[in-house]
Amino acid sequence: MDNRTTAMTGFQPHPGIETPGVPGSDRIQSIEKIVRACGVDTVFNIDPENLASTFYSIQEAYQTQGVSVIISTHACPISESRQTGTPIRKAIYAVDPDICRTCGHIGDSLHCGLEICKKNEMNRSIRKLLNGLYKTSAIPAEYRPKMMHAPCTVHCPVNICIDGFISQISAGNNKNALKMIMKRLPFPSICGRVCHRPCEAVCVRNRIDSPIAIAALRRYVADFYNGITYQEIINELKQSIVPNNKKVAVVGSGPSGLTAAFELALRGYEITVFESEPEPGGILAWGIPEYRLPKTILNREINGLKSLGISIKTSIKIGEDITLKQLFKKGFEAVFLGIGAQKDLKMNIPGENLDGVFYALKFLKAIHYKKIKTIGDSVAVIGGGDSAIDAARSAKRIGAVNVQIIYRRSENEMPARKDEIAAAREEGIEISFLQTPVRFLGKNNILTRIELIKMQLGKPDQSGRRRPVPVEGSKFTIPIDTVIVAIGQQTDVNLLAQDNNCKVTSANNNIIIDSRTGATSYPGIFAGGDVVTGAATVLSAIAAGKKAAYGIDLAVSKDKTSVKPLDFLDPQDVELDELNFPQDFPSEPRNKTIHLPLSKRKTGFSEVDKGFTESLALKEAERCLQCGLCANCNHCMDHFGCPAFYIKDGKIAIDPNLCIGCGLCAEICPNGAIFLQESLIS
């Protein structure tokens, strides 16, 4: 039938009818209107030269139920050029060799050394394309749209390549992700649970919505297949060890000691760890409750170290069972001290010696070893750090009815992790701010009341927090059964006084070391962790253990040139350009980990945070903006297919005679290494 003349078109002229007076022309019709007239509700108009917009439209079309139609507003210029035979040449693009196939870690011990993964390349390219972080128009050579170092990596105490391992998760390469983590961190499952997360505080996504759940993703890959992948990597590391027949002793099996042992074992040393407690782990074992760090997880990663040949001897106290000098006589060429800061600070107020007054670390240790099974109904915890939160939540689990935390500053100054504070409140723990004990009161040497005074915040002190100042005439008392003092810890230097000449500071009893190597003033003795810094974080202790292992290797090795280097990034030396931060980027809410129901938390020490499922982990990994550069990249050669690309001196280059100047390569280059060299259009 001829639709131009029949009633099928309602006697309307067909769009193919020539426009009167213009031979060979057709009437222009809206394709979108025709598609919608056919009953299609979802129609996308795309500009083929705007890759980001096109990709978003395709994604949305896939996610839409029913029929979706994508209409190109004009032909792809490259396709049109091929069809018409008319060459196009808008500009000439070039590759910056200083950015191509490089990263902020290349050339030092920070570099991951992984093989190129094509799926990972594609994922990074897609993030580059879609991110509001990057401009999609022509980029001048002097402007670099990507960061040499991602902020998260810079502020990580051990400088894990965070955007790198998250990209590997997105690509489904969990083992590669774990390898990247373990390049810098021997305890991924442990730290995925207890890390203080400085990386998340500087995550670029904070400028958009909320940070990537970095710690949870780290834990996810470490826990994958119940730690089987972790042990596989440990076994691979073991195969690379070349023994040097030299012995080193490590005193203390906390995070710094175990890290030093791990790193030294990989460097070929025979390691013996001496631990004063009946089980290894130090504060990780008895100072962090099982609802945060299950014993099975701790033991799994400690057993990984043992499988490297590390010997751990428990219930041996240095200074009592054996001295440091005796260790040297037994053939140990160096000793690392990682004894931590296990001495609770006292408040030094009246009544502190009453029955019913505990100290946080001793309290947590007593629970761990089941020396305390019940507690009074009414409990007050003094302090605002993680130990205070741990003590309060643990008290609830062993039977306390009313638990409150008393903190002398406001919530803004509270040093405990925000998620731990929220969890404490969920479990019914009250937090009282701007008050502090003046004295503890009792009867027959048994605690019955606390006398408190209200505080107000004055000028900032050395910590940068506003100093709490007592409010005159504001004292009051409350009845209480138990008090747990959690105001900090210090080093017990009496453990060292009798058999070495380590110089200690007079103020905080901390050992003075060379910050680069961990060396003390006593030859052959090294130290790191809380024994040097005072009570700090697990990750900072791990970093100290790594540095000391390097220092020991450097001191003991006769051939200094053979010593494997150790590099760290200094956040103060890394400039984070404001131009790199995203603008007008769509919000994607942070994915939440699975938690134990509240009804099951208060009756035992089962782990509360269950972590990510695989689907949640993949969704969260997709939120990462991939801020940093990557040296493991061959994307434009593997996927783009442009004949202008070739390899020159190990880097990718563009033949200016073959480049047509479409600029698409600049949009999809994961490193942002391709720039407009010359425009051919005025």
Secondary structure, DSSP 8 states (H G I E B T S, - for coil): --TTTSGGGTT---TTSB-TT-TT-B----HHHHHHHTT--EEEEE-TT-HHHHHHHHHHHHHSSS-EEEEESS--HHHHHHHH------EEEEE-TTTTT--TTTTSTT-------HHHHHHHHHHHHH-TTS--S---TT---SBSS-HHHHHSTT---HHHHHHHHHTT-HHHHHHHHHTT-S-HHHHHHH---HHHHT-GGGGTS----HHHHHHHHHHGGGGHHHHHHHHHHHHT------EEEEE--SHHHHHHHHHHHHTT-EEEEE-SSSSS-THHHHTS-TTTS-HHHHHHHHHHHHTTT-EEE-S--BTTTB-HHHHHHTTEEEEEE-----EE-----TTTTSBTEEEHHHHHHHHHTTS-----SEEEEE--SHHHHHHHHHHHHTT-SEEEEEESS-GGG--S-HHHHHHHHHTT-EEEESEEEEEEEEETTEEEEEEEEEEEEEEE-TTSSEEEEE-TT--EEEE-SEEEE-S-EE--GGGTTTT----B-TTT--B---TTT-B-SSTTEEE-THHHHSS--HHHHHHHHHHHHHHHHHHH-S-GGGS-------GGG----GGGS-SS---------EE--GGGTTTS---SEEE--HHHHHHHHHT----B--SS--HIIIII--TTEEEETTEEEE-TTT-----HHHHH-TT--EEEEEE---
